[in-house]
Amino acid sequence: MGKEGGFWESLAMGADLPGEGIPGQCMVELLGEHRVLIEGHRGVREYSEEKIGVRVSFGTVCVSGCSLELAHMTQNQLVIRGKIQGITLHRRG
């Protein structure tokens, strides 16, 4: 991310703008109780029916639940489907 990502994030926060569209940042969106959309991911770190860990620029987003699966995955976004029980962010460092 470096200085450029920090600049965009500071600009958005200072102007009270939503974080969507900031270069290098991810967006996690809960769609009902059965789907999670993650944009700007950096790959899957952990995968089971109970927990899916997804790398993002500043750590790992962990989705926990039952019958979890990757329903859709592209280079920029992925969709996790199943019975979602929780979403946790584990920061790096």
C-alpha positions as a Markdown table, in Angstrom:
| # | Residue | x | y | z |
|---|---|---|---|---|
| 1 | Met | 0.0 | 0.0 | 0.0 |
| 2 | Gly | 2.7 | 2.5 | 0.9 |
| 3 | Lys | 2.4 | 6.2 | 0.9 |
| 4 | Glu | -0.2 | 6.4 | -1.9 |
| 5 | Gly | -2.7 | 4.2 | 0.0 |
| 6 | Gly | -2.2 | 6.3 | 3.1 |
| 7 | Phe | -2.8 | 9.5 | 1.2 |
| 8 | Trp | -6.1 | 8.3 | -0.2 |
| 9 | Glu | -7.3 | 6.9 | 3.1 |
| 10 | Ser | -6.4 | 10.2 | 4.9 |
| 11 | Leu | -8.1 | 12.2 | 2.3 |
| 12 | Ala | -11.3 | 10.1 | 2.5 |
| 13 | Met | -11.3 | 10.2 | 6.3 |
| 14 | Gly | -10.6 | 13.9 | 6.5 |
| 15 | Ala | -13.4 | 14.7 | 4.0 |
| 16 | Asp | -15.7 | 12.2 | 5.8 |
| 17 | Leu | -16.2 | 10.3 | 2.5 |
| 18 | Pro | -17.0 | 6.6 | 2.4 |
| 19 | Gly | -14.0 | 4.3 | 1.9 |
| 20 | Glu | -15.3 | 2.8 | -1.3 |
| 21 | Gly | -13.0 | 3.3 | -4.2 |
| 22 | Ile | -9.8 | 4.0 | -2.3 |
| 23 | Pro | -6.9 | 2.4 | -4.2 |
| 24 | Gly | -5.5 | -0.6 | -2.4 |
| 25 | Gln | -8.3 | -0.9 | 0.2 |
| 26 | Cys | -10.7 | -3.8 | 0.6 |
| 27 | Met | -14.5 | -3.7 | 1.2 |
| 28 | Val | -16.4 | -6.4 | 3.1 |
| 29 | Glu | -20.1 | -6.4 | 2.7 |
| 30 | Leu | -22.6 | -8.7 | 4.4 |
| 31 | Leu | -25.4 | -9.6 | 2.1 |
| 32 | Gly | -28.2 | -10.9 | 4.3 |
| 33 | Glu | -27.3 | -13.8 | 6.6 |
| 34 | His | -26.0 | -16.2 | 3.9 |
| 35 | Arg | -23.4 | -14.3 | 1.8 |
| 36 | Val | -20.3 | -12.1 | 2.2 |
| 37 | Leu | -18.7 | -10.1 | -0.6 |
| 38 | Ile | -15.1 | -9.1 | -0.2 |
| 39 | Glu | -13.6 | -6.8 | -2.8 |
| 40 | Gly | -9.9 | -6.1 | -3.1 |
| 41 | His | -8.8 | -9.4 | -1.6 |
| 42 | Arg | -5.3 | -10.9 | -1.9 |
| 43 | Gly | -6.2 | -14.6 | -1.9 |
| 44 | Val | -7.5 | -17.2 | 0.4 |
| 45 | Arg | -5.4 | -18.1 | 3.5 |
| 46 | Glu | -7.6 | -20.7 | 5.1 |
| 47 | Tyr | -10.6 | -22.8 | 3.8 |
| 48 | Ser | -13.0 | -25.1 | 5.6 |
| 49 | Glu | -16.7 | -25.5 | 5.9 |
| 50 | Glu | -16.5 | -23.6 | 9.3 |
| 51 | Lys | -14.0 | -20.9 | 8.6 |
| 52 | Ile | -12.6 | -19.1 | 5.5 |
| 53 | Gly | -9.7 | -16.7 | 6.0 |
| 54 | Val | -9.1 | -14.1 | 3.2 |
| 55 | Arg | -6.0 | -12.0 | 2.9 |
| 56 | Val | -6.4 | -8.2 | 2.6 |
| 57 | Ser | -3.9 | -5.4 | 2.5 |
| 58 | Phe | -3.7 | -5.0 | 6.3 |
| 59 | Gly | -4.4 | -8.5 | 7.6 |
| 60 | Thr | -6.9 | -11.3 | 7.3 |
| 61 | Val | -10.7 | -11.2 | 7.2 |
| 62 | Cys | -12.1 | -14.4 | 8.8 |
| 63 | Val | -15.6 | -15.5 | 8.1 |
| 64 | Ser | -17.0 | -18.2 | 10.4 |
| 65 | Gly | -20.2 | -20.2 | 10.2 |
| 66 | Cys | -21.6 | -23.5 | 8.8 |
| 67 | Ser | -21.5 | -25.0 | 5.3 |
| 68 | Leu | -19.3 | -22.2 | 4.1 |
| 69 | Glu | -18.1 | -22.3 | 0.5 |
| 70 | Leu | -16.5 | -19.9 | -2.1 |
| 71 | Ala | -19.4 | -19.3 | -4.4 |
| 72 | His | -17.6 | -17.0 | -6.7 |
| 73 | Met | -14.0 | -15.7 | -7.0 |
| 74 | Thr | -12.2 | -13.4 | -9.4 |
| 75 | Gln | -8.9 | -11.6 | -9.1 |
| 76 | Asn | -10.6 | -8.6 | -7.3 |
| 77 | Gln | -13.6 | -10.0 | -5.5 |
| 78 | Leu | -15.0 | -13.2 | -3.9 |
| 79 | Val | -18.3 | -14.3 | -2.5 |
| 80 | Ile | -18.6 | -16.6 | 0.5 |
| 81 | Arg | -21.9 | -18.5 | 0.9 |
| 82 | Gly | -23.3 | -20.4 | 3.8 |
| 83 | Lys | -24.7 | -19.7 | 7.2 |
| 84 | Ile | -22.6 | -16.8 | 8.4 |
| 85 | Gln | -22.1 | -16.6 | 12.2 |
| 86 | Gly | -19.3 | -14.0 | 12.3 |
| 87 | Ile | -16.8 | -11.8 | 10.5 |
| 88 | Thr | -13.5 | -10.9 | 12.2 |
| 89 | Leu | -10.6 | -8.8 | 11.2 |
| 90 | His | -7.1 | -9.9 | 12.3 |
| 91 | Arg | -4.7 | -7.0 | 11.7 |
| 92 | Arg | -1.1 | -7.7 | 10.7 |
| 93 | Gly | 1.6 | -6.6 | 13.1 |
